[in-house]
Every structure is written in C-alpha cells, then in structure tokens.
Amino acid sequence: MNQQKTIMVVDDDIRIVELMRDFLINDGFHVMTAKDADTALVLFHRHPADCLIVDVMMPGQDGFELCRKIRETSNVPILFLSARDDDIHKIRGLGIGGDDYIVKTASPVEVIARVKAVLRRTGNSGQAAEKIINYGKLHLNLTTREVYVSGDKVSLTPKEYEVFRLFAEHPRQVFTYEQLLDRFWDGIGDKHTVRVLMARLREKIEAEPNQPQYVTNVWGIGYRFEGNPL
C-alpha cells in the first residue's frame, strides 16, 4: 500500500523536511515537499497527495490557513506538526479540519506510524458492490464514502467520516470518550479533542446541532447514535 501513497511535507525548517522525507521514502512512500503554504497549495492542486504533514508556524500563511484552503476542495488527511504542545492549538487544529496533531518532539518513527494510522482509517473498502446505510433523511454510502442529508451531499473530513461511520454502523451503542480517543487519535488527547470533532460533525449532519437528532450525548461518558436503519 505505501508504494502507492504520496505524502506532502510542508515545513520551513529544511532539517525537518529532509529528516521526514528520508524516513518516509525508506518506508516506501513517495514524498513531495514545500517550504511554505503558498508553494504547498500550488503543488497540491497540480499533484494531489494522499496525506499532508503540515508545520503550524511558517512564514506568511500558517499551517492552519493552509488547512482551511485545502478543506475548501479536498478531504485529504492533514496532520499538523507543531512545536507547541498546548490544548488551545490542538483544539484549533482539529476544529478547522485537521486529522491529527503531533508535537515536534515526536520521533520520525512515531510520525510515520500516525500517517499510516490515518491512511488505514481513510483507505478504500475494496468492496465491489455498493453498501448503503439508510436512516431516512440520512444516507451513508460505505463504498463511495459519501454522506447525504435530505438528498444533499455533505462534505466530511476523513476523520469525521470514520467517526460517523462507526456510529451509523452501531446504532444505540455507547462509545466512551476513551474508546473514541483510542480508536481515532491513538489515545492522544482528551475529552475536548472528541467534543470539537463531534460539534463539527453535528453542524454538518444535524438540522439543529444544539438539539441533535442522531448523535446524542451520554452525559459524562460519551456519545451514541440514535435511530434504526431502514
């Protein structure tokens, strides 16, 4: 699988770019690099990558702004790489559509493991026939990875889709904060990390996000999906 995947590394620190490039190539990935957000955006539109590793703090537009612009046209997985290890930055990064947030003290081996994890979560199912989960106004196509609400296609990030799919495939089952963190963030983060993504998901699939019909809170424990598939 890795030989077919292209990773873009965006960082103004050439040492980090070269280190990550060498480790990724050694693991079988094809690698593109960019030293700033403007270059990365042009390169991405010409040669779309399968995953991006983006430095948060860069001259000119920062990594968050790059993520916003890419999210206008693509749900490609984006992993933030930052020297800052505070919750505010993590929540902000995940809130604008990032799929993971990695502190630069992490080893290249750990970064690659996180890249592989997000690629596994967003990989194609390989099923020949379409499989659709129908909850009335809410449709989830597992083959095309598309979600529709009242006939309108909803754009979800890879991680939002995977979380939503888990709930839709297990209606009425309670998933704790800890279970969700372990499954989708490799155990990194806290309740706020989960809440940010769930709030984002509700904004996209719920008619009234503050009074959710589908994804409901189990107070102090986690969330569950309400409804019966048709």
C-alpha positions as CSV (number, residue, x, y, z in Angstrom):
1,M,0.0,0.0,0.0
2,N,2.7,2.5,1.0
3,Q,4.4,2.5,-2.5
4,Q,1.2,3.9,-3.9
5,K,0.8,6.7,-1.4
6,T,2.2,10.2,-1.7
7,I,2.9,12.3,1.3
8,M,3.5,16.0,1.2
9,V,5.7,17.5,3.9
10,V,5.2,21.3,4.4
11,D,7.7,23.0,6.8
12,D,10.1,25.9,6.5
13,D,12.7,24.0,8.5
14,I,14.8,22.2,5.9
15,R,16.2,19.9,8.5
16,I,12.8,18.6,9.5
17,V,11.8,18.3,5.8
18,E,14.9,16.3,4.9
19,L,14.5,14.0,8.0
20,M,10.9,13.3,7.4
21,R,11.5,12.8,3.7
22,D,14.2,10.3,4.3
23,F,12.2,8.3,6.8
24,L,9.1,8.3,4.6
25,I,11.0,7.2,1.5
26,N,12.7,4.5,3.4
27,D,9.2,3.2,4.4
28,G,8.1,3.1,0.8
29,F,6.2,6.4,0.4
30,H,6.6,8.9,-2.4
31,V,7.3,12.3,-0.9
32,M,6.7,15.9,-2.1
33,T,8.0,18.8,-0.1
34,A,7.2,22.5,0.2
35,K,8.7,25.2,2.4
36,D,5.6,27.4,2.8
37,A,1.8,27.3,2.5
38,D,1.6,29.1,-0.9
39,T,4.0,26.7,-2.5
40,A,2.2,23.7,-0.9
41,L,-1.2,24.9,-2.2
42,V,0.0,25.3,-5.8
43,L,1.8,21.9,-5.6
44,F,-1.2,20.2,-4.1
45,H,-3.6,21.4,-6.8
46,R,-1.2,20.2,-9.5
47,H,-0.3,16.9,-7.8
48,P,-2.8,15.9,-5.1
49,A,-1.1,14.0,-2.2
50,D,-2.7,11.2,-0.2
51,C,-1.8,12.8,3.1
52,L,-0.2,16.1,4.3
53,I,2.2,16.7,7.2
54,V,2.0,20.4,7.9
55,D,4.0,22.6,10.2
56,V,1.8,25.0,12.1
57,M,4.1,28.0,12.4
58,M,5.5,29.1,9.0
59,P,6.4,32.5,7.4
60,G,3.4,34.0,5.6
61,Q,0.3,31.9,5.9
62,D,0.5,29.4,8.7
63,G,-0.5,25.7,8.6
64,F,-4.0,26.4,9.9
65,E,-4.7,28.7,7.0
66,L,-3.3,26.2,4.5
67,C,-5.6,23.6,6.0
68,R,-8.6,25.9,5.6
69,K,-7.9,26.5,2.0
70,I,-7.3,22.8,1.2
71,R,-10.6,21.9,3.0
72,E,-12.4,24.1,0.5
73,T,-11.8,21.4,-2.2
74,S,-10.4,18.3,-0.5
75,N,-10.9,16.0,2.4
76,V,-7.3,14.7,2.2
77,P,-5.9,13.7,5.6
78,I,-3.9,16.5,7.2
79,L,-1.6,16.0,10.2
80,F,-0.3,19.1,12.0
81,L,3.3,19.1,13.2
82,S,4.0,21.8,15.9
83,A,6.5,22.8,18.5
84,R,3.6,23.9,20.7
85,D,2.0,21.3,23.0
86,D,-0.9,23.3,24.4
87,D,-4.6,22.3,24.2
88,I,-5.7,25.5,22.6
89,H,-3.6,24.8,19.5
90,K,-4.6,21.2,19.4
91,I,-8.3,22.1,19.6
92,R,-7.9,24.8,17.0
93,G,-6.1,22.4,14.6
94,L,-8.7,19.7,14.9
95,G,-11.5,22.2,14.8
96,I,-10.6,23.5,11.4
97,G,-10.4,20.0,9.9
98,G,-7.1,18.5,10.9
99,D,-7.0,14.8,11.4
100,D,-4.2,14.7,13.9
101,Y,-1.8,17.0,15.9
102,I,1.7,15.9,16.5
103,V,4.3,17.6,18.7
104,K,7.7,18.0,17.1
105,T,9.4,16.2,19.9
106,A,7.8,13.0,18.5
107,S,10.3,10.8,16.7
108,P,10.0,10.3,12.9
109,V,9.0,6.7,13.5
110,E,6.0,7.9,15.6
111,V,5.0,10.4,12.9
112,I,5.1,7.7,10.2
113,A,3.0,5.5,12.5
114,R,0.4,8.2,12.8
115,V,0.5,8.7,9.0
116,K,-0.1,5.0,8.5
117,A,-2.9,5.1,11.0
118,V,-4.8,7.9,9.3
119,L,-4.3,6.2,5.9
120,R,-5.7,3.0,7.2
121,R,-8.8,4.8,8.6
122,T,-9.3,6.6,5.2
123,G,-8.5,3.7,2.9
124,N,-10.9,2.3,0.3
125,S,-13.0,-0.6,1.4
126,G,-12.4,-2.6,-1.7
127,Q,-16.0,-3.8,-1.9
128,A,-17.3,-4.4,-5.4
129,A,-21.0,-3.7,-4.6
130,E,-22.2,-0.5,-3.0
131,K,-23.3,-0.8,0.6
132,I,-25.6,1.9,1.8
133,I,-26.9,2.6,5.4
134,N,-30.2,4.4,5.3
135,Y,-31.6,6.3,8.2
136,G,-34.4,8.0,6.3
137,K,-33.1,11.5,5.5
138,L,-29.6,10.4,6.3
139,H,-27.7,8.1,3.9
140,L,-24.2,6.7,4.2
141,N,-22.6,5.1,1.2
142,L,-19.8,2.9,2.5
143,T,-18.4,2.2,-0.9
144,T,-18.1,5.8,-2.1
145,R,-17.5,7.2,1.4
146,E,-20.3,9.7,0.8
147,V,-22.9,11.1,3.2
148,Y,-26.2,12.6,2.2
149,V,-28.7,14.6,4.3
150,S,-32.1,15.1,2.7
151,G,-30.6,14.3,-0.7
152,D,-27.7,16.8,-0.4
153,K,-24.1,15.6,-0.2
154,V,-22.3,16.5,3.0
155,S,-18.6,17.1,2.9
156,L,-16.9,15.4,5.8
157,T,-13.2,15.2,6.6
158,P,-11.7,11.7,6.6
159,K,-11.8,11.5,10.4
160,E,-15.3,12.9,10.6
161,Y,-16.4,10.3,8.1
162,E,-14.8,7.4,10.1
163,V,-16.3,8.5,13.4
164,F,-19.7,8.9,11.8
165,R,-19.5,5.5,10.1
166,L,-18.7,3.9,13.4
167,F,-21.8,5.4,15.0
168,A,-24.0,4.7,12.0
169,E,-22.9,1.0,11.9
170,H,-23.6,0.6,15.7
171,P,-26.9,2.4,16.5
172,R,-27.7,2.8,20.1
173,Q,-24.3,1.6,21.2
174,V,-22.5,4.0,23.6
175,F,-18.9,4.9,22.7
176,T,-16.9,6.5,25.6
177,Y,-14.5,9.4,25.2
178,E,-11.7,6.9,25.9
179,Q,-12.8,4.5,23.2
180,L,-13.0,7.2,20.6
181,L,-9.6,8.6,21.6
182,D,-8.0,5.2,21.4
183,R,-9.6,4.4,18.0
184,F,-9.2,7.7,16.2
185,W,-6.5,9.6,17.9
186,D,-4.2,6.7,19.0
187,G,-5.0,7.6,22.6
188,I,-3.6,11.1,22.2
189,G,-5.8,14.0,23.5
190,D,-8.7,14.4,25.9
191,K,-12.5,14.9,26.0
192,H,-12.1,18.3,24.4
193,T,-10.5,16.7,21.4
194,V,-13.5,14.5,20.9
195,R,-16.0,17.2,21.6
196,V,-14.6,19.5,19.0
197,L,-14.9,16.9,16.3
198,M,-18.5,15.9,17.4
199,A,-19.6,19.5,17.3
200,R,-18.2,19.9,13.8
201,L,-20.0,16.7,12.7
202,R,-23.3,17.8,14.2
203,E,-23.0,21.1,12.3
204,K,-22.9,19.1,9.1
205,I,-25.5,16.3,9.6
206,E,-28.0,17.7,12.1
207,A,-30.9,20.0,11.3
208,E,-30.5,21.6,14.7
209,P,-27.0,20.9,16.0
210,N,-27.9,22.2,19.5
211,Q,-30.7,19.7,19.7
212,P,-29.2,16.7,17.8
213,Q,-31.5,14.0,16.4
214,Y,-28.8,11.5,15.5
215,V,-25.6,11.9,17.6
216,T,-26.6,12.4,21.2
217,N,-24.6,12.9,24.4
218,V,-24.4,10.3,27.1
219,W,-23.5,12.8,29.8
220,G,-20.1,12.3,31.3
221,I,-19.5,9.1,29.3
222,G,-19.5,9.8,25.6
223,Y,-21.9,9.6,22.7
224,R,-24.3,7.2,20.9
225,F,-26.2,7.2,17.6
226,E,-30.0,7.3,17.7
227,G,-32.2,5.7,15.1
228,N,-32.9,2.4,13.3
229,P,-31.6,1.7,9.8
230,L,-34.3,1.2,7.1
